[in-house]
Amino acid sequence: MKSDKVRNLTDEELKHQERDLGDQLFKLKFKLNMGQTESLKKLRGLRKDIARVKTVARERELAATATEKK
């Protein structure tokens, strides 16, 4: 998922996306530990997508607090 696409999501959609990606990551890790998959590339991609979503959410949070202080 590209960062441009993530930035266009609403706050509610960001939370939902983070939850979905977390579930996907959990399932993939479970399959990896059970020996059913060897998909390390997908695992790295999911972790990066989660980081992108969290980064955008944090940026918005900081921007909101900065406007409140003014």
PDB file with SEQRES, HELIX, SHEET and CRYST1 records, atoms N, CA, C and O in Angstrom:
SEQRES   1 A   70  MET LYS SER ASP LYS VAL ARG ASN LEU THR ASP GLU GLU          
SEQRES   2 A   70  LEU LYS HIS GLN GLU ARG ASP LEU GLY ASP GLN LEU PHE          
SEQRES   3 A   70  LYS LEU LYS PHE LYS LEU ASN MET GLY GLN THR GLU SER          
SEQRES   4 A   70  LEU LYS LYS LEU ARG GLY LEU ARG LYS ASP ILE ALA ARG          
SEQRES   5 A   70  VAL LYS THR VAL ALA ARG GLU ARG GLU LEU ALA ALA THR          
SEQRES   6 A   70  ALA THR GLU LYS LYS                                          
HELIX    1 AA1 SER A    3  ARG A    7  1                                   5    
HELIX    2 AA2 ASP A   11  MET A   34  1                                  24    
HELIX    3 AA3 LEU A   40  LYS A   69  1                                  30    
CRYST1    1.000    1.000    1.000  90.00  90.00  90.00 P 1           1          
ATOM      1  N   MET A   1       0.843  -1.171   0.000  1.00  0.00           N  
ATOM      2  CA  MET A   1       0.000   0.000   0.000  1.00  0.00           C  
ATOM      3  C   MET A   1       0.890   1.236   0.000  1.00  0.00           C  
ATOM      4  O   MET A   1       1.829   1.335   0.790  1.00  0.00           O  
ATOM      5  N   LYS A   2       0.598   2.152  -0.866  1.00  0.00           N  
ATOM      6  CA  LYS A   2       1.388   3.374  -0.983  1.00  0.00           C  
ATOM      7  C   LYS A   2       0.976   4.385   0.080  1.00  0.00           C  
ATOM      8  O   LYS A   2      -0.166   4.384   0.540  1.00  0.00           O  
ATOM      9  N   SER A   3       1.908   5.243   0.465  1.00  0.00           N  
ATOM     10  CA  SER A   3       1.624   6.228   1.502  1.00  0.00           C  
ATOM     11  C   SER A   3       0.592   7.253   1.036  1.00  0.00           C  
ATOM     12  O   SER A   3      -0.149   7.794   1.856  1.00  0.00           O  
ATOM     13  N   ASP A   4       0.536   7.526  -0.265  1.00  0.00           N  
ATOM     14  CA  ASP A   4      -0.479   8.453  -0.786  1.00  0.00           C  
ATOM     15  C   ASP A   4      -1.880   7.912  -0.532  1.00  0.00           C  
ATOM     16  O   ASP A   4      -2.790   8.653  -0.159  1.00  0.00           O  
ATOM     17  N   LYS A   5      -2.032   6.626  -0.737  1.00  0.00           N  
ATOM     18  CA  LYS A   5      -3.330   5.989  -0.522  1.00  0.00           C  
ATOM     19  C   LYS A   5      -3.707   6.027   0.962  1.00  0.00           C  
ATOM     20  O   LYS A   5      -4.870   6.240   1.305  1.00  0.00           O  
ATOM     21  N   VAL A   6      -2.730   5.823   1.828  1.00  0.00           N  
ATOM     22  CA  VAL A   6      -2.979   5.836   3.268  1.00  0.00           C  
ATOM     23  C   VAL A   6      -3.373   7.234   3.723  1.00  0.00           C  
ATOM     24  O   VAL A   6      -4.266   7.381   4.557  1.00  0.00           O  
ATOM     25  N   ARG A   7      -2.727   8.251   3.192  1.00  0.00           N  
ATOM     26  CA  ARG A   7      -3.020   9.630   3.590  1.00  0.00           C  
ATOM     27  C   ARG A   7      -4.420  10.074   3.176  1.00  0.00           C  
ATOM     28  O   ARG A   7      -4.971  10.999   3.772  1.00  0.00           O  
ATOM     29  N   ASN A   8      -5.000   9.435   2.175  1.00  0.00           N  
ATOM     30  CA  ASN A   8      -6.341   9.794   1.721  1.00  0.00           C  
ATOM     31  C   ASN A   8      -7.445   9.139   2.548  1.00  0.00           C  
ATOM     32  O   ASN A   8      -8.620   9.448   2.352  1.00  0.00           O  
ATOM     33  N   LEU A   9      -7.092   8.244   3.465  1.00  0.00           N  
ATOM     34  CA  LEU A   9      -8.090   7.573   4.296  1.00  0.00           C  
ATOM     35  C   LEU A   9      -8.522   8.483   5.443  1.00  0.00           C  
ATOM     36  O   LEU A   9      -7.760   9.337   5.896  1.00  0.00           O  
ATOM     37  N   THR A  10      -9.751   8.288   5.903  1.00  0.00           N  
ATOM     38  CA  THR A  10     -10.226   9.026   7.073  1.00  0.00           C  
ATOM     39  C   THR A  10      -9.660   8.370   8.323  1.00  0.00           C  
ATOM     40  O   THR A  10      -9.067   7.294   8.252  1.00  0.00           O  
ATOM     41  N   ASP A  11      -9.844   9.022   9.474  1.00  0.00           N  
ATOM     42  CA  ASP A  11      -9.323   8.472  10.726  1.00  0.00           C  
ATOM     43  C   ASP A  11      -9.944   7.113  11.041  1.00  0.00           C  
ATOM     44  O   ASP A  11      -9.253   6.196  11.485  1.00  0.00           O  
ATOM     45  N   GLU A  12     -11.240   6.992  10.809  1.00  0.00           N  
ATOM     46  CA  GLU A  12     -11.931   5.721  11.075  1.00  0.00           C  
ATOM     47  C   GLU A  12     -11.422   4.623  10.146  1.00  0.00           C  
ATOM     48  O   GLU A  12     -11.222   3.485  10.569  1.00  0.00           O  
ATOM     49  N   GLU A  13     -11.214   4.972   8.886  1.00  0.00           N  
ATOM     50  CA  GLU A  13     -10.687   3.997   7.927  1.00  0.00           C  
ATOM     51  C   GLU A  13      -9.261   3.582   8.291  1.00  0.00           C  
ATOM     52  O   GLU A  13      -8.878   2.430   8.084  1.00  0.00           O  
ATOM     53  N   LEU A  14      -8.475   4.514   8.831  1.00  0.00           N  
ATOM     54  CA  LEU A  14      -7.114   4.186   9.269  1.00  0.00           C  
ATOM     55  C   LEU A  14      -7.136   3.153  10.387  1.00  0.00           C  
ATOM     56  O   LEU A  14      -6.371   2.189  10.372  1.00  0.00           O  
ATOM     57  N   LYS A  15      -8.021   3.364  11.356  1.00  0.00           N  
ATOM     58  CA  LYS A  15      -8.135   2.403  12.468  1.00  0.00           C  
ATOM     59  C   LYS A  15      -8.546   1.038  11.954  1.00  0.00           C  
ATOM     60  O   LYS A  15      -8.002   0.014  12.367  1.00  0.00           O  
ATOM     61  N   HIS A  16      -9.513   1.035  11.047  1.00  0.00           N  
ATOM     62  CA  HIS A  16      -9.993  -0.227  10.478  1.00  0.00           C  
ATOM     63  C   HIS A  16      -8.881  -0.915   9.681  1.00  0.00           C  
ATOM     64  O   HIS A  16      -8.703  -2.129   9.782  1.00  0.00           O  
ATOM     65  N   GLN A  17      -8.142  -0.147   8.899  1.00  0.00           N  
ATOM     66  CA  GLN A  17      -7.039  -0.691   8.096  1.00  0.00           C  
ATOM     67  C   GLN A  17      -5.951  -1.279   8.996  1.00  0.00           C  
ATOM     68  O   GLN A  17      -5.414  -2.350   8.714  1.00  0.00           O  
ATOM     69  N   GLU A  18      -5.632  -0.567  10.082  1.00  0.00           N  
ATOM     70  CA  GLU A  18      -4.611  -1.056  11.013  1.00  0.00           C  
ATOM     71  C   GLU A  18      -5.038  -2.379  11.637  1.00  0.00           C  
ATOM     72  O   GLU A  18      -4.231  -3.297  11.785  1.00  0.00           O  
ATOM     73  N   ARG A  19      -6.310  -2.465  11.998  1.00  0.00           N  
ATOM     74  CA  ARG A  19      -6.829  -3.694  12.591  1.00  0.00           C  
ATOM     75  C   ARG A  19      -6.772  -4.849  11.594  1.00  0.00           C  
ATOM     76  O   ARG A  19      -6.367  -5.956  11.948  1.00  0.00           O  
ATOM     77  N   ASP A  20      -7.178  -4.595  10.345  1.00  0.00           N  
ATOM     78  CA  ASP A  20      -7.147  -5.628   9.310  1.00  0.00           C  
ATOM     79  C   ASP A  20      -5.733  -6.105   9.022  1.00  0.00           C  
ATOM     80  O   ASP A  20      -5.487  -7.305   8.899  1.00  0.00           O  
ATOM     81  N   LEU A  21      -4.807  -5.161   8.916  1.00  0.00           N  
ATOM     82  CA  LEU A  21      -3.412  -5.529   8.643  1.00  0.00           C  
ATOM     83  C   LEU A  21      -2.825  -6.313   9.806  1.00  0.00           C  
ATOM     84  O   LEU A  21      -2.056  -7.252   9.598  1.00  0.00           O  
ATOM     85  N   GLY A  22      -3.181  -5.939  11.024  1.00  0.00           N  
ATOM     86  CA  GLY A  22      -2.718  -6.674  12.200  1.00  0.00           C  
ATOM     87  C   GLY A  22      -3.225  -8.107  12.198  1.00  0.00           C  
ATOM     88  O   GLY A  22      -2.490  -9.033  12.540  1.00  0.00           O  
ATOM     89  N   ASP A  23      -4.490  -8.287  11.811  1.00  0.00           N  
ATOM     90  CA  ASP A  23      -5.050  -9.640  11.722  1.00  0.00           C  
ATOM     91  C   ASP A  23      -4.344 -10.459  10.654  1.00  0.00           C  
ATOM     92  O   ASP A  23      -4.032 -11.631  10.862  1.00  0.00           O  
ATOM     93  N   GLN A  24      -4.094  -9.832   9.503  1.00  0.00           N  
ATOM     94  CA  GLN A  24      -3.394 -10.530   8.428  1.00  0.00           C  
ATOM     95  C   GLN A  24      -1.990 -10.940   8.866  1.00  0.00           C  
ATOM     96  O   GLN A  24      -1.528 -12.040   8.561  1.00  0.00           O  
ATOM     97  N   LEU A  25      -1.318 -10.036   9.588  1.00  0.00           N  
ATOM     98  CA  LEU A  25       0.032 -10.322  10.062  1.00  0.00           C  
ATOM     99  C   LEU A  25       0.024 -11.486  11.045  1.00  0.00           C  
ATOM    100  O   LEU A  25       0.888 -12.361  10.986  1.00  0.00           O  
ATOM    101  N   PHE A  26      -0.952 -11.495  11.948  1.00  0.00           N  
ATOM    102  CA  PHE A  26      -1.068 -12.584  12.916  1.00  0.00           C  
ATOM    103  C   PHE A  26      -1.266 -13.922  12.212  1.00  0.00           C  
ATOM    104  O   PHE A  26      -0.608 -14.908  12.545  1.00  0.00           O  
ATOM    105  N   LYS A  27      -2.172 -13.951  11.242  1.00  0.00           N  
ATOM    106  CA  LYS A  27      -2.453 -15.190  10.519  1.00  0.00           C  
ATOM    107  C   LYS A  27      -1.231 -15.672   9.748  1.00  0.00           C  
ATOM    108  O   LYS A  27      -0.944 -16.868   9.702  1.00  0.00           O  
ATOM    109  N   LEU A  28      -0.513 -14.723   9.141  1.00  0.00           N  
ATOM    110  CA  LEU A  28       0.670 -15.088   8.370  1.00  0.00           C  
ATOM    111  C   LEU A  28       1.777 -15.618   9.275  1.00  0.00           C  
ATOM    112  O   LEU A  28       2.457 -16.583   8.926  1.00  0.00           O  
ATOM    113  N   LYS A  29       1.961 -14.987  10.443  1.00  0.00           N  
ATOM    114  CA  LYS A  29       2.956 -15.482  11.397  1.00  0.00           C  
ATOM    115  C   LYS A  29       2.592 -16.871  11.893  1.00  0.00           C  
ATOM    116  O   LYS A  29       3.462 -17.723  12.074  1.00  0.00           O  
ATOM    117  N   PHE A  30       1.311 -17.093  12.111  1.00  0.00           N  
ATOM    118  CA  PHE A  30       0.852 -18.402  12.564  1.00  0.00           C  
ATOM    119  C   PHE A  30       1.156 -19.464  11.513  1.00  0.00           C  
ATOM    120  O   PHE A  30       1.656 -20.542  11.835  1.00  0.00           O  
ATOM    121  N   LYS A  31       0.851 -19.151  10.250  1.00  0.00           N  
ATOM    122  CA  LYS A  31       1.145 -20.096   9.170  1.00  0.00           C  
ATOM    123  C   LYS A  31       2.640 -20.338   9.045  1.00  0.00           C  
ATOM    124  O   LYS A  31       3.074 -21.459   8.782  1.00  0.00           O  
ATOM    125  N   LEU A  32       3.427 -19.286   9.232  1.00  0.00           N  
ATOM    126  CA  LEU A  32       4.876 -19.410   9.130  1.00  0.00           C  
ATOM    127  C   LEU A  32       5.411 -20.347  10.212  1.00  0.00           C  
ATOM    128  O   LEU A  32       6.272 -21.187   9.948  1.00  0.00           O  
ATOM    129  N   ASN A  33       4.896 -20.195  11.426  1.00  0.00           N  
ATOM    130  CA  ASN A  33       5.338 -21.053  12.532  1.00  0.00           C  
ATOM    131  C   ASN A  33       4.876 -22.485  12.366  1.00  0.00           C  
ATOM    132  O   ASN A  33       5.536 -23.407  12.845  1.00  0.00           O  
ATOM    133  N   MET A  34       3.752 -22.688  11.696  1.00  0.00           N  
ATOM    134  CA  MET A  34       3.246 -24.039  11.461  1.00  0.00           C  
ATOM    135  C   MET A  34       3.938 -24.691  10.265  1.00  0.00           C  
ATOM    136  O   MET A  34       3.758 -25.883  10.013  1.00  0.00           O  
ATOM    137  N   GLY A  35       4.719 -23.918   9.539  1.00  0.00           N  
ATOM    138  CA  GLY A  35       5.440 -24.460   8.389  1.00  0.00           C  
ATOM    139  C   GLY A  35       4.598 -24.530   7.132  1.00  0.00           C  
ATOM    140  O   GLY A  35       4.952 -25.246   6.195  1.00  0.00           O  
ATOM    141  N   GLN A  36       3.491 -23.804   7.089  1.00  0.00           N  
ATOM    142  CA  GLN A  36       2.600 -23.873   5.932  1.00  0.00           C  
ATOM    143  C   GLN A  36       2.979 -22.871   4.847  1.00  0.00           C  
ATOM    144  O   GLN A  36       2.510 -22.977   3.714  1.00  0.00           O  
ATOM    145  N   THR A  37       3.823 -21.900   5.185  1.00  0.00           N  
ATOM    146  CA  THR A  37       4.192 -20.897   4.188  1.00  0.00           C  
ATOM    147  C   THR A  37       5.641 -20.463   4.393  1.00  0.00           C  
ATOM    148  O   THR A  37       6.206 -20.625   5.474  1.00  0.00           O  
ATOM    149  N   GLU A  38       6.215 -19.923   3.360  1.00  0.00           N  
ATOM    150  CA  GLU A  38       7.587 -19.417   3.399  1.00  0.00           C  
ATOM    151  C   GLU A  38       7.608 -17.953   2.968  1.00  0.00           C  
ATOM    152  O   GLU A  38       8.635 -17.458   2.504  1.00  0.00           O  
ATOM    153  N   SER A  39       6.496 -17.266   3.116  1.00  0.00           N  
ATOM    154  CA  SER A  39       6.304 -15.936   2.542  1.00  0.00           C  
ATOM    155  C   SER A  39       6.879 -14.823   3.426  1.00  0.00           C  
ATOM    156  O   SER A  39       6.126 -14.093   4.069  1.00  0.00           O  
ATOM    157  N   LEU A  40       8.192 -14.694   3.459  1.00  0.00           N  
ATOM    158  CA  LEU A  40       8.825 -13.641   4.244  1.00  0.00           C  
ATOM    159  C   LEU A  40       8.635 -12.276   3.605  1.00  0.00           C  
ATOM    160  O   LEU A  40       8.567 -11.266   4.304  1.00  0.00           O  
ATOM    161  N   LYS A  41       8.549 -12.241   2.277  1.00  0.00           N  
ATOM    162  CA  LYS A  41       8.355 -10.976   1.576  1.00  0.00           C  
ATOM    163  C   LYS A  41       7.001 -10.366   1.944  1.00  0.00           C  
ATOM    164  O   LYS A  41       6.900  -9.157   2.154  1.00  0.00           O  
ATOM    165  N   LYS A  42       5.985 -11.182   2.021  1.00  0.00           N  
ATOM    166  CA  LYS A  42       4.645 -10.713   2.398  1.00  0.00           C  
ATOM    167  C   LYS A  42       4.637 -10.244   3.851  1.00  0.00           C  
ATOM    168  O   LYS A  42       3.971  -9.264   4.183  1.00  0.00           O  
ATOM    169  N   LEU A  43       5.366 -10.932   4.705  1.00  0.00           N  
ATOM    170  CA  LEU A  43       5.461 -10.568   6.119  1.00  0.00           C  
ATOM    171  C   LEU A  43       6.096  -9.188   6.272  1.00  0.00           C  
ATOM    172  O   LEU A  43       5.598  -8.359   7.034  1.00  0.00           O  
ATOM    173  N   ARG A  44       7.178  -8.938   5.562  1.00  0.00           N  
ATOM    174  CA  ARG A  44       7.842  -7.627   5.606  1.00  0.00           C  
ATOM    175  C   ARG A  44       6.923  -6.527   5.071  1.00  0.00           C  
ATOM    176  O   ARG A  44       6.858  -5.433   5.631  1.00  0.00           O  
ATOM    177  N   GLY A  45       6.222  -6.829   3.997  1.00  0.00           N  
ATOM    178  CA  GLY A  45       5.305  -5.860   3.405  1.00  0.00           C  
ATOM    179  C   GLY A  45       4.187  -5.472   4.364  1.00  0.00           C  
ATOM    180  O   GLY A  45       3.832  -4.298   4.468  1.00  0.00           O  
ATOM    181  N   LEU A  46       3.630  -6.461   5.066  1.00  0.00           N  
ATOM    182  CA  LEU A  46       2.572  -6.175   6.029  1.00  0.00           C  
ATOM    183  C   LEU A  46       3.083  -5.308   7.170  1.00  0.00           C  
ATOM    184  O   LEU A  46       2.401  -4.376   7.596  1.00  0.00           O  
ATOM    185  N   ARG A  47       4.272  -5.607   7.664  1.00  0.00           N  
ATOM    186  CA  ARG A  47       4.832  -4.807   8.754  1.00  0.00           C  
ATOM    187  C   ARG A  47       5.059  -3.359   8.308  1.00  0.00           C  
ATOM    188  O   ARG A  47       4.824  -2.424   9.074  1.00  0.00           O  
ATOM    189  N   LYS A  48       5.514  -3.183   7.076  1.00  0.00           N  
ATOM    190  CA  LYS A  48       5.731  -1.828   6.554  1.00  0.00           C  
ATOM    191  C   LYS A  48       4.409  -1.098   6.374  1.00  0.00           C  
ATOM    192  O   LYS A  48       4.315   0.098   6.653  1.00  0.00           O  
ATOM    193  N   ASP A  49       3.383  -1.812   5.906  1.00  0.00           N  
ATOM    194  CA  ASP A  49       2.063  -1.191   5.748  1.00  0.00           C  
ATOM    195  C   ASP A  49       1.500  -0.745   7.093  1.00  0.00           C  
ATOM    196  O   ASP A  49       0.926   0.338   7.198  1.00  0.00           O  
ATOM    197  N   ILE A  50       1.662  -1.572   8.116  1.00  0.00           N  
ATOM    198  CA  ILE A  50       1.201  -1.217   9.459  1.00  0.00           C  
ATOM    199  C   ILE A  50       1.947   0.022   9.946  1.00  0.00           C  
ATOM    200  O   ILE A  50       1.350   0.920  10.539  1.00  0.00           O  
ATOM    201  N   ALA A  51       3.243   0.064   9.695  1.00  0.00           N  
ATOM    202  CA  ALA A  51       4.040   1.223  10.107  1.00  0.00           C  
ATOM    203  C   ALA A  51       3.577   2.491   9.388  1.00  0.00           C  
ATOM    204  O   ALA A  51       3.520   3.560   9.996  1.00  0.00           O  
ATOM    205  N   ARG A  52       3.247   2.382   8.101  1.00  0.00           N  
ATOM    206  CA  ARG A  52       2.751   3.544   7.353  1.00  0.00           C  
ATOM    207  C   ARG A  52       1.448   4.065   7.947  1.00  0.00           C  
ATOM    208  O   ARG A  52       1.276   5.270   8.131  1.00  0.00           O  
ATOM    209  N   VAL A  53       0.534   3.146   8.244  1.00  0.00           N  
ATOM    210  CA  VAL A  53      -0.762   3.531   8.809  1.00  0.00           C  
ATOM    211  C   VAL A  53      -0.569   4.207  10.163  1.00  0.00           C  
ATOM    212  O   VAL A  53      -1.177   5.241  10.438  1.00  0.00           O  
ATOM    213  N   LYS A  54       0.278   3.619  11.007  1.00  0.00           N  
ATOM    214  CA  LYS A  54       0.518   4.197  12.327  1.00  0.00           C  
ATOM    215  C   LYS A  54       1.202   5.563  12.230  1.00  0.00           C  
ATOM    216  O   LYS A  54       0.917   6.458  13.025  1.00  0.00           O  
ATOM    217  N   THR A  55       2.092   5.721  11.268  1.00  0.00           N  
ATOM    218  CA  THR A  55       2.792   6.991  11.083  1.00  0.00           C  
ATOM    219  C   THR A  55       1.819   8.098  10.690  1.00  0.00           C  
ATOM    220  O   THR A  55       1.872   9.200  11.235  1.00  0.00           O  
ATOM    221  N   VAL A  56       0.940   7.807   9.755  1.00  0.00           N  
ATOM    222  CA  VAL A  56      -0.036   8.807   9.321  1.00  0.00           C  
ATOM    223  C   VAL A  56      -0.980   9.157  10.462  1.00  0.00           C  
ATOM    224  O   VAL A  56      -1.318  10.326  10.649  1.00  0.00           O  
ATOM    225  N   ALA A  57      -1.411   8.156  11.228  1.00  0.00           N  
ATOM    226  CA  ALA A  57      -2.296   8.406  12.364  1.00  0.00           C  
ATOM    227  C   ALA A  57      -1.604   9.293  13.396  1.00  0.00           C  
ATOM    228  O   ALA A  57      -2.223  10.197  13.958  1.00  0.00           O  
ATOM    229  N   ARG A  58      -0.339   9.038  13.641  1.00  0.00           N  
ATOM    230  CA  ARG A  58       0.417   9.839  14.618  1.00  0.00           C  
ATOM    231  C   ARG A  58       0.627  11.267  14.115  1.00  0.00           C  
ATOM    232  O   ARG A  58       0.530  12.218  14.890  1.00  0.00           O  
ATOM    233  N   GLU A  59       0.914  11.419  12.826  1.00  0.00           N  
ATOM    234  CA  GLU A  59       1.077  12.757  12.257  1.00  0.00           C  
ATOM    235  C   GLU A  59      -0.194  13.579  12.426  1.00  0.00           C  
ATOM    236  O   GLU A  59      -0.140  14.761  12.766  1.00  0.00           O  
ATOM    237  N   ARG A  60      -1.329  12.949  12.187  1.00  0.00           N  
ATOM    238  CA  ARG A  60      -2.610  13.647  12.341  1.00  0.00           C  
ATOM    239  C   ARG A  60      -2.862  14.011  13.798  1.00  0.00           C  
ATOM    240  O   ARG A  60      -3.378  15.087  14.099  1.00  0.00           O  
ATOM    241  N   GLU A  61      -2.495  13.107  14.696  1.00  0.00           N  
ATOM    242  CA  GLU A  61      -2.664  13.365  16.125  1.00  0.00           C  
ATOM    243  C   GLU A  61      -1.812  14.555  16.561  1.00  0.00           C  
ATOM    244  O   GLU A  61      -2.280  15.423  17.298  1.00  0.00           O  
ATOM    245  N   LEU A  62      -0.577  14.590  16.111  1.00  0.00           N  
ATOM    246  CA  LEU A  62       0.311  15.702  16.457  1.00  0.00           C  
ATOM    247  C   LEU A  62      -0.166  17.019  15.842  1.00  0.00           C  
ATOM    248  O   LEU A  62      -0.072  18.072  16.472  1.00  0.00           O  
ATOM    249  N   ALA A  63      -0.669  16.956  14.628  1.00  0.00           N  
ATOM    250  CA  ALA A  63      -1.187  18.154  13.972  1.00  0.00           C  
ATOM    251  C   ALA A  63      -2.403  18.696  14.733  1.00  0.00           C  
ATOM    252  O   ALA A  63      -2.574  19.909  14.850  1.00  0.00           O  
ATOM    253  N   ALA A  64      -3.236  17.804  15.242  1.00  0.00           N  
ATOM    254  CA  ALA A  64      -4.421  18.230  15.992  1.00  0.00           C  
ATOM    255  C   ALA A  64      -4.030  18.902  17.300  1.00  0.00           C  
ATOM    256  O   ALA A  64      -4.636  19.902  17.686  1.00  0.00           O  
ATOM    257  N   THR A  65      -3.023  18.364  17.988  1.00  0.00           N  
ATOM    258  CA  THR A  65      -2.593  18.963  19.246  1.00  0.00           C  
ATOM    259  C   THR A  65      -1.870  20.292  18.998  1.00  0.00           C  
ATOM    260  O   THR A  65      -1.938  21.194  19.833  1.00  0.00           O  
ATOM    261  N   ALA A  66      -1.185  20.421  17.871  1.00  0.00           N  
ATOM    262  CA  ALA A  66      -0.486  21.661  17.552  1.00  0.00           C  
ATOM    263  C   ALA A  66      -1.489  22.782  17.273  1.00  0.00           C  
ATOM    264  O   ALA A  66      -1.247  23.931  17.645  1.00  0.00           O  
ATOM    265  N   THR A  67      -2.589  22.468  16.638  1.00  0.00           N  
ATOM    266  CA  THR A  67      -3.599  23.494  16.368  1.00  0.00           C  
ATOM    267  C   THR A  67      -4.350  23.886  17.640  1.00  0.00           C  
ATOM    268  O   THR A  67      -4.806  25.022  17.765  1.00  0.00           O  
ATOM    269  N   GLU A  68      -4.481  22.954  18.581  1.00  0.00           N  
ATOM    270  CA  GLU A  68      -5.155  23.260  19.858  1.00  0.00           C  
ATOM    271  C   GLU A  68      -4.332  24.217  20.702  1.00  0.00           C  
ATOM    272  O   GLU A  68      -4.886  25.059  21.410  1.00  0.00           O  
ATOM    273  N   LYS A  69      -3.015  24.093  20.631  1.00  0.00           N  
ATOM    274  CA  LYS A  69      -2.133  24.936  21.449  1.00  0.00           C  
ATOM    275  C   LYS A  69      -2.094  26.382  20.974  1.00  0.00           C  
ATOM    276  O   LYS A  69      -1.775  27.281  21.751  1.00  0.00           O  
ATOM    277  N   LYS A  70      -2.411  26.611  19.723  1.00  0.00           N  
ATOM    278  CA  LYS A  70      -2.337  27.967  19.162  1.00  0.00           C  
ATOM    279  C   LYS A  70      -3.482  28.776  19.595  1.00  0.00           C  
ATOM    280  O   LYS A  70      -3.589  29.945  19.222  1.00  0.00           O  
TER     281      LYS A  70                                                      
END                                                                             
